[in-house]
Amino acid sequence: MELCMLSLPASDRRRTAAERVAAFLEWAIGTEQPGFAVGDIIAIGALSTGVGRSRNTAAKAVERLVQRGMVVQERAKSPYRIVSTMPVFTDNSGIADEQISLTLKVESASLVSPVRPLDLATGDDPLVAFLHDELARSGDALIRRAAAAWTGGEVQCFQRLRTLDGERGPVACLAEVTYVKLDGLAGAGFRGRIGRLREEHVTRISLYAVLEQSGLHDVRAGRSQVTVGRPPALLGPALADFAPADEVDHEAFNGDRTLLKWSYGLFRPHPQPMVSFSVCYLRTDLLGVFIRSLDVERLGP
């Protein structure tokens, strides 16, 4: 650690103890020092002893590397494992500090379609084409970088309708299409969990909770890009399959009306960080969504 500290500029040597330990860890992992190669384990107790700092300082230092995507903790209380020699998130400003869930804010029912596995290499599937188009057009550089890992393999796709109680019954106020990057047994497990929730008529399903049960921990939302647009033609027929029009009014999402639209990804500190990608359409005459901060960027010339 002393060798690392001496190699830093004087301004960096004035960091807090946790920041200095984190800088040492990043240097040791980046230069693949013995015991710090990809796949090796970092135990808080051993690190504390090795650098001569408290366990609390060691834990804070390791958490900084978790936030940068260089190490992960697969389960609570398990050791940390090194997964990348370079920071995955060079800038964490695009990731929310806390989980942001509309499910926890809206008490009325949401209806979820069955989950469908999609082969990302199948170009003639409209849901795959829609995904690739939305990823390519995203104004969020973090999403565009993460989308490089979404060119092949399998994703799990489902749709959701959030409803409000109207005079003549439930009225859809928000429609969304969500893609989750899970395949194989993990994808099958995800489909099974959503299937059981549907069978039990659970109408407030938090994607965060289902992802955590699928082994994806510490997931956070990225920036939501807000625009306007018409729902794609593929949305309407699919809505009728799991939310019959005589039971839920979702006429506004059949493609003839321009609605507020936003898209966002859910991320975790990991070499392949984007866990899911969602596109939502909102009836602003029925539901208002308020945000605490605002990023405004000009896209294109």
N, C-alpha and C positions, 0 to 999 in steps of 0.2 A: 504493500500500500504506500509506503514511503517513496518508492521509486515513481509511482504514479503521481503522487502529490508534487514531487519535485519537478515533474515534467509539465505541470500546469502553469499557466500565467499567474502572476501574483494576485490578480483580481479574483481568479477562481479559487485560490488557496484561502480566501477569506469567506468561503461558503460555510453554512452550518455543518455540524457533524454529520447529519444524515445526507446532506448534499455531497459531502466529500466521500462518504462511503459509497454512495450511488455512483459518483464519478469513477471511483476505483473499480467498482463492479463492471461498469460499462467498458472501461479500459481493458480489464482482465478478460471479459467475454469477447470484446472486439478483436483482441490480439491472441485469443485462444490460449491463454496461459494454462498450465497444468491444473486440472480440476475445474476449469471454466469453459469446457467445450460444449457445443450443442449436444443436448441429451444428458449432461451432468446435472446433479441435484445441488441446490443451495438450501441448507438447513439454517434456520435463524440462529439457533444456539451455537452451532459451529462457526458461523460467520461472526457472531458477537465475540466469541473467544479469539478468533483469528485476527480481527482488526482492533481488538482491545476497546470495544465500545459496548454500550448497554444493548440488551435485546431489543428495547424499544427503538433505539437508533438504527439498529440493524434491520428491524422490520420496516421502518419508514423508508430506508434506503432501497430495500428490495421492492417495496410497493411502487417506488418511482420507476423501476424497471418494468414492473407489471404494466403500468400505465403506458409505457413506451413500447410494449409488446415483445420485449426481449426474453422475459420469463413468464411462465404461467403456473397457476396452482389449480390442478385438475379438480380437487375437492377441498372443502373446508378442512383446515388443520393438517393437510398433507404437505410434504415438502414442495418447494418451488423447483421447476424444471426449466433449464435454459433451452429456448427454442429458436433463437435467432441471434446472430453475431452483430446485427445492425438494428437500430430502432425501427419498429414497424410504423409507429405513430411519431413522426418527427415533430408534429405540431398537434397537441391535444385540444386546441381551441375549438375544433369542429365537433368534439364529442361532449355530450352532456355529462355533468357530474353525477346526476342521479337518473334513475329510470323514469321515463316519461310515459305514462299509460293513460290513454283515453278511457279504457275500461274502468279504471278506478274513479274517473270523474263523472261518467255518465251512468246513471242507475238503470236506465231502461234496457230492454233486451237487445241483444245482437244475435243475428242468425249467421251460422257458419256453414259453408258448403263442405262436402267431402273433400279430402285432400287428394290431389292427383299428382303422381310422379311425372316429371317431364324430362326428356332427354334433351340437353341443351344443344346437341349437334343436329337435332331435327329441325331443319329450316322451314318446313311447310306447316308447322303447328302454329296457329295464330297466337297462342299464349306465349310461346317461345319468341316469336317475332316481336311481339309487344314488349317483352322484357328486354331484348337486345336493343330495341329502338329507344326505350326509356333510359337505359343505362348509358347509351352512347350520347344522348341529348342532355344528360344531367349537367347542371352547372356547378356541381360540387366536385372539386378535384379529388377529394378523398374517395368518393363513390367511383369515379372513373378509374382511379388507380386500382381499387379493390376489385373492380369488374373484370380485370384481366384473368382472375381465377374462376370466372363464371362463363368461360367459353366452352367448356366441356363438362362431362359428367352429368349428374342428375340433380334436379331440384324438386322440392315439394311445393305445390301451388294450391292455394285455396282462396276463396272469396268470402267476404263478410259484409253484412248489411247491419248497420246500427240504426235502431228505430226509436221513434218517439210515439207516445200515445196521442192519436188524433181523434176528432169527433166521430169518425166512422171506423176506427180501429188503428192498428199500427201503421205509421208512415215512415218510410226510410228517409233518414237525414244524411247518411254517409254510406258510401260504397267503396270498398277497397279490394285490391288484388295484392296478395302477398306471396312472395317466393322465398323459400327457406333452403339454404345450401346444405342439404343432408342427403346422403345416398346409402345404399346397402341396408344393413341392419338398423342403422341410426334413422334412416328415412322411413323404414317400415315401422319402427317404434313411434316415430312422430305421427304417422298416419293413424296408427292404432290409438294413440292418446286422444287425438282430435275425434276419432270415431267413437270412442267411449263417452266423451263429453257430449257428443251429439245424441247418442242413445239415451243418455241420462237427462236430456233436455236442459243442459247447462247453457244459460244464455249470456253469461258474463265471463268470457274466456280471455285471460291475459296471456298474450304470446310470450311474455317474459317467463311466466311460470312454466309453460309447456317447454320452452327452450331449456330452462334449467333442469327440468326432469329428463330432458334428452341429452344431458351432459354438457350443455353450453352455458357456462357460468360467467358472471361479471359482464353481462351484455348491457351496452349503453346505446342510446340513440345518437345518430349523427344529426347534422343540420337538416332541417326540413326546407326543401325548395318549394316556394309557393308561387303558383302561376294560375292560369285559368285554362279550361279546355272542355271539350265534349267527351263524355265517356266513350270508349271504343265500342264498336258494334258487337264485339265478342262478349261484352258484359251482360247485355240484356237477356239473351236466351239462357245464359247460365244462372242468372238470378231467378228466373222462373222455375228452374229445376229444384232449388232448395227453399225458395220463398214464393209460393204461388201468388199470383197477382190478386186473387180473391181473398187472400189472407193478409197480404202486406202491400201497401201502395208504394211501388217503386218505379212508377212511370217516368219520373224525372231523370232516371239513370239509363234510359233506353237510347240515348245518343242524340236526341234532338235539342238539347238544352245545354248552354254553356254554363259550367259550374266552377266554383273554386276548386283548384286541384293542388295537391301537394304530394311530394315524394320524399322518401327518406330511407336510410339504411340503418340496421342495427349492427353494432360492431362490438368486438371483444379484442383485448390485447393478444394478438396471435399473428403468425406470419401470413395467414389468409384471414384477414380480420372481418370482412363483411359476412354476417350470419344470415341476414334476411334483407329483402328489398320490397318496399310497399309503395303502391300508387293509390291515392285516395281522391275521391270526388265528394264535395260537400255542398249541401243545400244551405246557403247562408241565410235564407229566409226562415229556417227552422233552428239552426244551431250556430252559435258563435264560438270561435276558438281564439283565445287570447294568448299572446306570447310575451315573455319577459325581456327578451333582447331581440335586436334586429340587425341582420347583416344585409347590406344592399350592394350588389355587384352588377356592373354592366357586362353583359354577355355578348361577345362578338364585337365587330367594328362599330 
